[in-house]
Amino acid sequence: MAPDVLIAWFNAHGGAFHKLLALHGRLASAGVRCELCFNSGPPRGLKVGADVPEARLEELAAQGVRLVSRPELAELAKKSEARLVITDAHHDADIPGVLAAVRARGGKTAQLATLLGDFTCHGADNLLVQHPLTLFFEREFNRTRESERLALAETIYYTGNIFFEPTVNDLFGGFADRAAFCAKYGFNLARPICLWLPSAPDNTPEVYGAVCEAVEQAGLNLAIKLHPWDYALKKHGAQPGDAWGLGRPSDEVFGRRAVDEPDTTWAFRFCDAAVLRTSAMSVELPFWERPSLLLPATLKPRLFEAQAHMARRCSVWLSGMDDLRRRLKDWDIPRFDSDDYAAARDVVRLPGEGDAYVRTVAAIRHVLGQEVAPPAHVEPKGSFAALARSYAPHVDHMLRRSLTPRRRLRYELARLRRTLGF
């Protein structure tokens, strides 16, 4: 019997793919037959052994979860008889053809978000995005040719983000407690763990190296969580036409051990604070109830400031590297309470019933025509104005200021027209 849903995931990484395994389980519990297939090749795929123990493959296959090569995944998705095919929303050459083939045979299509501010619409009929602001970032900030397709979707569901939910990767067994995590990485159990989250623009001695030195000189445990594509470089090696960072994994360049990719969610669970500069992780950390220490960004500073402002109830703005050194040395980190983290979560995931898994399952069931109350959504019907009306109430001054002058002028004029009823 054909599954109700096929999730064909082309761009996966070992630090978060287990969130899709959790979604697969939630769908099964809701009576939805689901097959989950991952690309297992470079440059953006999983790797048997590094991400999934080979001994677990048979068990996963029995549950409807498979790892296949990219060409196999594309063909499998095109020929699937599933009523609904869901793909990721990364930039990808194969996804548009898959969606077109599914639609041609009369199947339903959907794309699922992994980030708040980056959603490449490849033309799926149904979009499962984190928040109305996802549409703002695509339509007003990124303004790619793909963002023009957003208005063509039948329905855009605001599901929150399963990849932000604080579920940990236990495919390799995980850790019984903080002591076990510290033992693996040689950390001092009595000292705080400071998690450094570098992105490609941070790969310089005056940033990457300086943050590492500041943590170490303060006598703290240094845990480094690399960018997913840095882990892909470690896992698959450099790929033709695919440049990332320094051409070598940044932990190797700077001579520091990074947390193994399957352990990154455990690093979120056990860390005491996280240091960021050019990373949007500030909007994910409230879900783990961990404070962000934010260094000034030089690349797209207003964008990162605006995103971090969404989680301002549980973030610490730093004036620079000297401020970071002082705060770490004195461990001058404000203690935020559960209300602070909850307030930040309500900003980056619309307030409502259930977590992102609950809302995503409800959206999928609604697409399948099952009698279930869907999460908040918009039906664009070809109207960009409908998209704008959906995200406008959430766009504050800092988000408008993050736009380039020309795009901000365009946005403000459109906002004025909507206010006047045009």
C-alpha positions in Angstrom: 0.0 0.0 0.0 1.3 3.4 -1.0 2.1 5.7 2.0 0.0 8.8 2.6 3.1 10.9 2.8 6.7 10.7 1.4 9.2 13.1 3.0 12.1 13.3 0.5 14.9 15.3 2.2 17.7 16.4 -0.1 19.8 18.6 2.2 20.3 17.0 5.6 22.9 17.3 8.3 23.7 15.0 11.1 23.0 17.5 13.9 19.3 17.8 13.2 18.0 15.1 10.9 16.7 13.2 13.9 14.0 15.9 14.2 12.5 14.4 11.0 12.6 11.0 12.6 10.6 12.5 15.5 8.1 14.0 13.0 7.9 10.6 11.3 7.0 9.0 14.6 4.4 11.7 15.4 2.7 11.1 12.0 2.6 7.4 12.6 1.0 8.0 16.0 -1.6 10.2 14.2 -2.5 7.4 11.8 -0.6 8.9 8.8 1.4 6.4 6.8 4.7 8.1 6.2 7.9 7.1 4.3 11.0 9.2 5.1 13.9 9.1 2.8 17.2 11.0 3.1 19.9 11.9 0.6 23.0 10.0 1.8 25.6 11.7 -0.5 27.7 14.8 -0.7 27.7 17.7 -0.4 24.5 18.1 1.6 23.6 14.6 2.6 23.9 12.2 5.5 26.7 9.6 5.7 26.3 6.1 7.0 28.6 5.6 10.0 29.1 9.3 10.6 25.4 10.1 11.0 23.6 6.8 11.2 25.1 3.6 12.7 25.2 1.0 9.9 23.7 -1.5 12.4 20.6 0.6 12.7 19.8 0.8 8.9 17.7 -2.4 8.9 15.7 -1.3 11.9 15.1 2.2 10.4 14.0 0.6 7.1 11.5 -1.5 8.9 10.0 1.7 10.2 9.8 3.3 6.8 13.1 5.4 7.0 15.8 5.0 4.3 19.0 6.5 3.2 19.6 6.6 -0.5 21.8 8.4 -3.0 20.7 11.8 -4.4 19.8 10.4 -7.9 17.9 7.5 -6.2 16.0 10.0 -4.0 15.0 12.2 -6.9 13.7 9.2 -8.9 12.0 7.7 -5.9 10.2 10.9 -5.1 9.1 11.4 -8.8 7.7 7.9 -9.0 6.2 7.7 -5.6 2.5 7.0 -5.3 2.2 8.9 -2.0 -0.7 11.3 -1.9 1.6 14.0 -0.6 5.3 14.5 -1.2 7.2 16.9 1.1 10.7 18.2 0.4 13.0 20.6 2.2 13.3 24.3 1.3 17.0 24.7 0.6 18.5 26.0 -2.7 18.6 22.8 -4.7 18.7 21.9 -8.4 16.7 18.6 -8.0 13.7 19.7 -6.0 11.8 21.7 -8.7 11.8 18.7 -11.0 10.5 16.4 -8.2 7.6 18.8 -7.3 6.7 19.2 -11.0 6.6 15.4 -11.5 4.4 14.9 -8.5 2.0 17.6 -9.6 1.9 16.1 -13.1 0.6 12.8 -11.8 -2.0 14.6 -9.6 -0.2 14.3 -6.3 0.0 17.0 -3.6 3.2 18.8 -2.8 4.6 20.6 0.2 7.9 22.1 1.4 9.0 22.3 5.0 11.1 25.0 6.5 14.3 24.5 8.5 15.1 28.2 9.3 13.1 31.3 10.2 14.6 33.6 7.6 15.6 31.4 4.7 12.9 29.5 2.7 13.5 28.7 -1.0 10.1 28.2 -2.6 10.5 25.7 -5.4 6.8 25.9 -6.4 5.1 23.5 -3.9 1.4 23.9 -3.5 1.6 23.9 0.3 4.3 25.6 2.4 5.0 24.8 6.0 6.9 27.8 7.3 7.9 28.8 10.8 6.3 32.2 11.1 4.8 35.0 8.9 8.1 36.7 9.2 9.6 33.9 7.1 7.6 35.5 4.2 8.9 39.0 5.2 12.5 37.8 5.0 12.0 36.2 1.6 9.8 38.9 0.0 11.4 42.0 1.5 15.0 41.1 2.6 16.2 38.3 0.3 14.0 39.1 -2.7 15.2 36.1 -4.8 13.4 35.0 -7.9 12.1 32.1 -6.0 10.4 34.4 -3.5 8.0 35.5 -6.3 6.5 32.0 -6.1 5.3 32.4 -2.5 2.0 34.0 -3.6 1.3 31.0 -5.9 1.0 28.6 -3.1 -2.5 27.2 -2.3 -1.9 27.4 1.5 1.0 28.6 3.7 0.8 27.1 7.2 2.6 28.7 10.2 3.8 25.6 12.0 6.7 26.8 14.1 9.9 24.9 13.4 10.5 21.3 14.3 14.2 21.9 14.0 14.0 24.4 16.8 12.3 22.0 19.2 14.6 20.8 22.0 14.7 17.1 21.0 18.1 15.5 21.2 19.8 13.0 18.9 19.9 9.6 20.6 20.6 7.5 17.5 24.1 6.9 18.8 22.9 6.4 22.4 23.4 10.0 23.6 24.4 10.9 27.1 22.8 9.9 30.4 23.6 13.3 32.0 25.9 16.3 31.9 28.7 14.4 33.5 28.8 11.9 30.7 28.9 14.7 28.1 31.8 16.4 29.9 33.6 13.1 30.2 33.6 12.5 26.4 35.0 16.0 25.7 37.4 16.3 28.7 35.4 19.1 30.2 35.7 20.1 33.9 32.4 19.2 35.3 32.6 21.9 38.0 33.0 24.7 35.4 30.4 26.2 33.0 30.2 25.2 29.4 30.4 28.0 26.9 29.1 27.1 23.4 30.7 28.9 20.5 28.6 29.0 17.3 30.8 30.3 14.5 29.6 30.8 10.9 31.6 31.3 7.7 32.2 35.0 8.3 33.6 34.3 11.8 36.5 32.2 10.4 39.2 34.6 11.1 41.9 34.6 13.9 40.6 37.9 15.3 37.1 36.4 15.8 37.2 32.6 15.9 40.6 32.4 17.6 39.8 35.3 19.9 36.6 33.8 21.1 38.3 30.4 21.8 41.1 32.2 23.7 38.6 34.3 25.7 36.7 31.1 26.9 39.9 29.2 27.7 41.5 32.1 29.5 38.4 32.4 31.7 38.9 28.8 32.7 35.6 27.7 31.1 34.8 24.6 29.0 34.9 25.5 25.3 32.4 23.6 23.2 32.3 24.5 19.5 29.3 23.7 17.4 30.2 24.2 13.7 27.9 25.4 11.0 26.1 22.5 9.3 28.0 23.0 6.1 31.3 23.0 7.9 30.3 19.5 9.3 29.5 18.5 5.7 33.0 19.5 4.7 34.4 17.3 7.5 32.2 14.5 6.5 32.3 14.5 2.7 35.4 16.5 1.9 35.6 19.4 -0.5 33.2 19.0 -3.5 33.6 20.4 -7.0 31.9 23.8 -7.3 31.0 23.9 -3.6 33.0 26.4 -1.6 32.4 26.7 2.2 34.4 28.7 4.6 38.2 28.1 4.5 38.2 25.0 2.3 39.0 23.0 5.4 36.9 22.5 8.5 37.3 25.5 10.7 38.1 23.5 13.8 41.1 22.0 12.0 42.2 25.4 10.8 42.2 26.8 14.3 43.4 23.7 16.1 40.3 23.3 18.3 38.2 20.2 18.7 34.6 20.7 17.7 31.6 18.8 19.2 30.8 15.8 17.0 27.9 16.6 14.8 25.6 13.9 16.3 26.3 15.5 19.7 25.4 19.1 18.8 21.9 18.9 20.3 23.4 17.6 23.5 25.7 20.6 23.5 22.7 22.8 23.5 21.1 20.9 26.3 24.2 21.0 28.5 25.8 24.4 27.8 25.4 27.3 30.2 25.6 30.1 27.6 26.3 30.5 23.9 28.4 33.0 22.0 27.3 34.2 18.6 28.2 36.8 16.0 27.0 36.1 12.5 24.5 33.4 13.4 20.7 33.3 13.5 20.9 30.8 16.3 19.8 33.5 18.7 16.2 32.7 17.8 16.6 29.0 18.4 18.4 29.2 21.8 15.2 30.2 23.7 13.8 26.8 22.9 16.7 25.3 24.8 16.4 27.9 27.5 20.0 29.0 27.1 21.2 32.7 27.0 22.9 34.2 24.0 26.0 36.4 24.2 25.9 38.5 21.0 29.0 40.0 19.5 28.6 42.8 17.0 28.3 41.5 13.4 30.1 43.1 10.5 28.2 41.2 7.8 24.6 42.1 7.4 24.7 43.6 11.0 21.2 45.0 10.9 19.7 41.7 9.9 21.4 39.8 12.7 20.5 42.6 15.2 16.9 42.4 14.1 16.7 38.7 14.4 18.4 38.7 17.8 16.1 41.5 18.9 13.2 38.9 18.6 14.9 37.0 21.5 15.9 40.1 23.5 14.3 38.9 26.7 17.1 36.3 27.0 20.0 37.7 25.1 23.1 39.8 26.2 24.3 42.4 23.8 28.1 42.8 23.9 30.0 45.9 22.9 32.9 43.8 21.5 35.6 41.2 22.3 36.8 43.0 25.4 33.3 42.9 26.8 33.1 39.2 26.1 36.4 38.6 27.9 35.3 40.5 31.0 31.9 38.8 31.2 33.4 35.3 30.8 36.2 36.0 33.3 33.7 37.2 35.9 31.0 34.9 34.6 28.8 37.9 34.4 25.8 36.3 32.6 22.3 37.4 33.6 20.0 34.6 34.8 16.8 34.6 32.7 13.7 32.8 34.0 11.2 30.6 32.2 8.9 33.6 31.5 11.7 35.3 29.6 12.4 32.2 27.4 8.7 31.7 26.9 8.2 35.2 25.7 11.0 34.8 23.2 9.5 31.6 22.0 6.2 33.3 21.4 7.9 35.8 19.2 9.7 33.3 17.0 6.9 30.8 17.0 3.4 32.1 16.9 1.6 31.7 20.2 -0.8 28.8 20.0 -1.6 25.3 21.0 1.1 22.6 20.8 4.7 22.7 19.8 6.0 22.7 16.2 5.6 18.9 15.9 1.9 19.1 16.8 1.3 22.0 14.4 3.3 20.4 11.6 1.3 17.1 11.9 -2.0 19.1 11.9 -0.9 21.0 8.7 0.0 17.7 6.9 -3.3 16.1 7.9 -5.1 19.2 6.7 -3.4 19.0 3.3 -4.4 15.4 3.1 -8.0 16.4 3.6 -8.4 14.9 7.1 -10.9 16.5 9.5 -8.5 18.4 11.7 -8.1 22.0 12.8 -5.1 23.4 10.9 -2.6 25.8 12.5 -2.6 29.5 11.6 -2.3 29.9 7.8 -2.9 32.2 4.9 -4.2 31.4 1.4 -2.4 33.8 -0.9 -4.5 33.1 -4.1 -1.8 34.9 -6.2 -1.9 38.0 -4.0 1.4 39.5 -2.7 -0.8 41.9 -0.7 -2.2 38.9 1.2 1.3 37.8 2.1 2.1 41.4 3.3 -1.0 41.6 5.4 0.0 38.4 7.1 3.5 39.4 8.1 3.0 43.2 8.6 1.8 43.0 12.2 5.0 41.3 13.2 7.4 43.7 11.4 8.9 46.1 13.9 11.2 49.1 13.4 14.4 47.0 13.7 13.2 44.6 11.0 12.3 47.5 8.6 15.7 49.1 9.4 17.4 45.8 8.4 16.4 46.3 4.7 18.6 48.1 2.2 17.5 51.8 1.7 15.9 51.0 -1.7 14.0 47.9 -0.3 13.0 49.8 2.8 11.5 52.6 0.7 9.6 50.1 -1.4 8.3 48.4 1.8 7.3 51.7 3.4 5.4 52.8 0.3 3.6 49.5 0.1 2.8 49.7 3.8 1.4 53.2 3.3 -0.8 52.0 0.4 -2.2 49.2 2.5 -2.9 51.6 5.4 -4.8 53.9 3.0 -6.8 51.0 1.6 -5.2 50.7 -1.8 
